[in-house]
Amino acid sequence: MTSTTAPAVALGTWAWGDSGEVGDGYFGSELTASGLREVAEQALSTGFTLWDTAAVYGMGRSETVLAQALKGYDRGDYQLSTKFTPQIAGDGDDPVADMLEQSLDRLGTDYVDLYWIHNPADVARWTPYLIPLLRSGRVKHVGVSNHNLKEIALADEILGDAGFRVEAVQNHYSVLHRSSERAGILEHCREHDVRFFSYMVLEQGALTGRYSPAHPLPEGSSRAAVYNGMLPRLRALTDRMAAIGDDRGASAADVATAWAIAKGTTPIVGVTKVGHLDGVVRARGIELTGEEIAELEALADAADVDTRGSWEHDMER
Ligand SMILES: NC(=O)c1ccc[n+]([C@@H]2O[C@H](COP(=O)([O-])OP(=O)(O)OC[C@H]3O[C@@H](n4cnc5c(N)ncnc54)[C@H](OP(=O)(O)O)[C@@H]3O)[C@@H](O)[C@H]2O)c1
């Protein structure tokens, strides 16, 4: 997937894995099949056609619900990105092909546009399994997620020996969490025409300005446990993002997404409501000045919070 063939923003469906779950789930969002169908319709009608999911999101539920939401649309009208997660690999001869087949089954398709190794559990062991999948056409493009520069280079070398390459990188990258930039991964991607997908640009809702100590993230959810305690320290940043947005008829969330676009990345925004698509459309149209970008980054640094996910290792190692 080169810089010219993907939309400016991809749509994430980790939260969709909570759908229909008894209890609070990871996000504590109350999502319905009809609501997500509306999200999909609005997305496709506004040109946001690339959907990111993973076998592990809700242990298959995200993929199943996504397929239902996209039902009836031509397969050529949207693109699917899903992942092999080493931690849930089976013990067959080819655990990557097995996990892909299960994803294809849930997604109701016979190929995925972009397939990821979800994390660098063992790069030398898992990367080679992508090669037959690329050759068979079951997978059109491949990428690596949560890999540091050395791990990206190793995966690229393994694929390169077979005539393929790492075509995309997907890492946590928000104004609050810029380790991939400090580690030179953004620069590497720019230099080698590798698309960098930034995930959690909204820090799971904490950067939208919609949540505060008086109106916290849903109680009992995993994201609440991570972010609710930080919300008071994020206030100056989200207030400034809201003010920058106000001048352009946009929200703090739109500015957080526009920041990631301005940095040359493709944000994956975890949309859960139909109105979020309007935000994505606005974000695509916002041009932040260099001064605004520097100001937001300084406010983010002053908040002094660490939002690295429990699944991520240190990119600057
Ligand atoms: N490769 C990896 O290891 C990895 C890790 C994490 C995420 N990802 C991918 O990246 C995607 C994005 O990350 P994420 O979903 O965890 O978090 P995110 O995009 O930072 O935040 C998503 C949350 O923000 C709110 N939201 C979304 N769009 C909004 C908008 N336009 N305006 C206001 N609020 C908005 C929603 O919360 P409410 O429902 O409360 O409104 C939603 O649940 C995931 O869905 C997944 O596809 C990949």
The ligand as an SDF file (V2000), in Angstrom:
LIG
                    3D

 48 52  0  0  0  0  0  0  0  0999 V2000
   -1.5970   -2.2710   16.1720 N   0  0  0  0  0  0  0  0  0  0  0  0
   -1.9340   -2.0870   17.4240 C   0  0  0  0  0  0  0  0  0  0  0  0
   -1.3090   -2.6180   18.3420 O   0  0  0  0  0  0  0  0  0  0  0  0
   -3.0920   -1.1840   17.7390 C   0  0  0  0  0  0  0  0  0  0  0  0
   -3.2750   -0.7520   19.0590 C   0  0  0  0  0  0  0  0  0  0  0  0
   -4.3250    0.1250   19.3040 C   0  0  0  0  0  0  0  0  0  0  0  0
   -5.1680    0.5260   18.2700 C   0  0  0  0  0  0  0  0  0  0  0  0
   -4.9830    0.0560   17.0170 N   0  0  0  0  0  0  0  0  0  0  0  0
   -5.8830    0.4350   15.9000 C   0  0  0  0  0  0  0  0  0  0  0  0
   -6.0660    1.8300   15.9150 O   0  0  0  0  0  0  0  0  0  0  0  0
   -7.4560    2.1310   16.0540 C   0  0  0  0  0  0  0  0  0  0  0  0
   -7.6210    3.4200   16.8180 C   0  0  0  0  0  0  0  0  0  0  0  0
   -7.2760    3.2480   18.1790 O   0  0  0  0  0  0  0  0  0  0  0  0
   -8.3880    3.1720   19.3310 P   0  0  0  0  0  0  0  0  0  0  0  0
   -9.6960    2.8150   18.7200 O   0  0  0  0  0  0  0  0  0  0  0  0
   -7.8260    2.2940   20.3650 O   0  0  0  0  0  0  0  0  0  0  0  0
   -8.3920    4.6330   19.9320 O   0  0  0  0  0  0  0  0  0  0  0  0
   -8.5910    6.1150   19.3360 P   0  0  0  0  0  0  0  0  0  0  0  0
   -8.8250    6.1300   17.8920 O   0  0  0  0  0  0  0  0  0  0  0  0
   -7.4960    6.9360   19.8930 O   0  0  0  0  0  0  0  0  0  0  0  0
   -9.9090    6.5580   20.1200 O   0  0  0  0  0  0  0  0  0  0  0  0
  -11.1250    5.9230   19.8380 C   0  0  0  0  0  0  0  0  0  0  0  0
  -12.2230    6.5060   20.7240 C   0  0  0  0  0  0  0  0  0  0  0  0
  -12.3190    7.9190   20.5460 O   0  0  0  0  0  0  0  0  0  0  0  0
  -13.6820    8.3140   20.3880 C   0  0  0  0  0  0  0  0  0  0  0  0
  -13.7950    8.9140   19.0370 N   0  0  0  0  0  0  0  0  0  0  0  0
  -13.5000    8.3640   17.8570 C   0  0  0  0  0  0  0  0  0  0  0  0
  -13.6490    9.2470   16.8540 N   0  0  0  0  0  0  0  0  0  0  0  0
  -14.0330   10.4150   17.4070 C   0  0  0  0  0  0  0  0  0  0  0  0
  -14.3090   11.7080   16.8920 C   0  0  0  0  0  0  0  0  0  0  0  0
  -14.2070   11.9980   15.5940 N   0  0  0  0  0  0  0  0  0  0  0  0
  -14.6900   12.6480   17.7750 N   0  0  0  0  0  0  0  0  0  0  0  0
  -14.7710   12.4100   19.1000 C   0  0  0  0  0  0  0  0  0  0  0  0
  -14.5120   11.1900   19.6430 N   0  0  0  0  0  0  0  0  0  0  0  0
  -14.1300   10.2170   18.8070 C   0  0  0  0  0  0  0  0  0  0  0  0
  -14.5270    7.0760   20.6150 C   0  0  0  0  0  0  0  0  0  0  0  0
  -14.8770    7.0540   21.9960 O   0  0  0  0  0  0  0  0  0  0  0  0
  -16.4210    6.9810   22.4490 P   0  0  0  0  0  0  0  0  0  0  0  0
  -16.9490    5.6890   21.9310 O   0  0  0  0  0  0  0  0  0  0  0  0
  -16.3110    7.0640   23.9220 O   0  0  0  0  0  0  0  0  0  0  0  0
  -17.1060    8.1830   21.8170 O   0  0  0  0  0  0  0  0  0  0  0  0
  -13.5630    5.9340   20.3310 C   0  0  0  0  0  0  0  0  0  0  0  0
  -13.8150    4.7500   21.0420 O   0  0  0  0  0  0  0  0  0  0  0  0
   -8.0540    0.8750   16.7410 C   0  0  0  0  0  0  0  0  0  0  0  0
   -9.4650    0.8230   16.6110 O   0  0  0  0  0  0  0  0  0  0  0  0
   -7.2880   -0.1930   16.0240 C   0  0  0  0  0  0  0  0  0  0  0  0
   -7.8390   -0.4070   14.7440 O   0  0  0  0  0  0  0  0  0  0  0  0
   -3.9470   -0.7620   16.7370 C   0  0  0  0  0  0  0  0  0  0  0  0
  1  2  1  0
  2  3  2  0
  2  4  1  0
  4  5  1  0
  4 48  2  0
  5  6  2  0
  6  7  1  0
  7  8  2  0
  8  9  1  0
  8 48  1  0
  9 10  1  0
  9 46  1  0
 10 11  1  0
 11 12  1  0
 11 44  1  0
 12 13  1  0
 13 14  1  0
 14 15  2  0
 14 16  1  0
 14 17  1  0
 17 18  1  0
 18 19  2  0
 18 20  1  0
 18 21  1  0
 21 22  1  0
 22 23  1  0
 23 24  1  0
 23 42  1  0
 24 25  1  0
 25 26  1  0
 25 36  1  0
 26 27  1  0
 26 35  1  0
 27 28  2  0
 28 29  1  0
 29 30  1  0
 29 35  2  0
 30 31  1  0
 30 32  2  0
 32 33  1  0
 33 34  2  0
 34 35  1  0
 36 37  1  0
 36 42  1  0
 37 38  1  0
 38 39  2  0
 38 40  1  0
 38 41  1  0
 42 43  1  0
 44 45  1  0
 44 46  1  0
 46 47  1  0
M  CHG  2   8   1  16  -1
M  END
$$$$
